[in-house]
Amino acid sequence: MQDKNAFDISSEFAWVKVQVDDSGLGPRLLIQDMRTGRVGYLDALELEMLAWTPHESLAWLVNPAFSRWRSHDDQSMPSFMEPIEGFGAGPEDHSDANGTP
């Protein structure tokens, strides 16, 4: 039976199911890729960031060459996605992008 709070969004390029998920520590948006079954979650802060981000800044996320078309063995990231040295790393985390201390 279809959840009345879930709905599908589709285009010629993608098909996702979207619904509010309350099973975590707080409400979040559940997004399921209907082609693969892969599920992702966005919390309120992540959704607010999307509302404030200029659309053209998100264009690289839509390019499937950066994620969906990569093999599962290739875990490397494009250089612009690698962590910025010193940003977001806690005092105990002094490893480089490859996990080497």
C-alpha positions in Angstrom: 0.0 0.0 0.0 1.3 3.5 -0.9 2.1 5.8 2.0 -0.1 8.8 1.7 2.8 11.0 2.8 5.1 9.7 0.1 5.2 10.9 -3.5 7.1 10.2 -6.6 9.0 12.8 -8.6 10.2 11.8 -12.0 11.7 13.2 -15.2 13.3 11.7 -18.3 16.5 11.4 -16.2 15.5 10.3 -12.7 12.7 8.8 -10.7 12.7 9.2 -6.9 10.2 8.6 -4.0 10.2 11.3 -1.3 8.7 11.1 2.2 9.2 12.4 5.7 11.0 9.8 7.9 10.5 9.9 11.6 12.6 6.9 12.6 15.8 8.8 13.4 16.5 11.3 16.1 14.3 13.8 14.4 12.3 14.2 11.2 14.2 14.1 8.0 13.5 13.7 4.3 13.9 10.2 2.9 14.8 10.2 -0.8 14.8 6.8 -2.6 16.2 6.3 -6.1 13.5 4.1 -7.6 15.8 2.8 -10.3 18.4 1.4 -7.9 16.6 1.3 -4.5 19.4 3.5 -3.0 18.1 5.6 -0.1 19.5 8.9 1.2 18.3 11.2 4.0 18.5 15.0 4.4 17.9 16.7 7.7 16.5 20.2 8.2 20.0 21.9 8.1 20.9 20.1 4.8 17.5 21.1 3.3 18.0 24.7 4.4 21.4 24.7 2.8 19.8 23.6 -0.5 17.3 26.4 -0.2 20.1 29.0 0.1 22.5 27.5 -2.4 22.4 29.1 -5.9 21.2 26.5 -8.4 24.3 26.8 -10.6 26.4 25.8 -7.6 24.7 22.4 -7.5 25.2 21.6 -11.2 28.3 19.4 -10.6 26.1 17.2 -8.3 23.8 16.4 -11.2 26.7 15.1 -13.3 26.4 11.3 -13.0 30.1 10.9 -13.9 31.0 12.0 -10.3 29.0 9.3 -8.6 26.5 7.1 -10.3 28.7 6.1 -13.2 31.8 5.3 -11.1 32.5 1.7 -10.3 32.2 0.6 -6.7 35.9 -0.2 -6.6 36.8 3.5 -7.5 36.4 5.4 -4.2 38.5 8.3 -5.3 36.9 11.8 -5.4 37.3 14.5 -7.9 39.9 17.0 -6.6 37.3 19.7 -5.9 35.5 17.3 -3.5 38.5 16.4 -1.4 38.6 17.8 2.1 40.2 21.1 2.6 43.3 20.8 4.9 42.4 22.0 8.4 38.7 22.5 7.7 36.3 20.3 9.5 39.1 18.1 11.0 39.0 17.7 14.7 42.2 17.8 16.8 42.4 14.0 16.8 42.1 13.8 13.0 45.4 14.7 11.3 45.1 12.3 8.4 45.3 13.3 4.7 42.5 12.7 2.2 43.7 9.1 1.8 43.5 8.4 5.5 47.3 8.5 6.0 48.4 10.2 9.3 
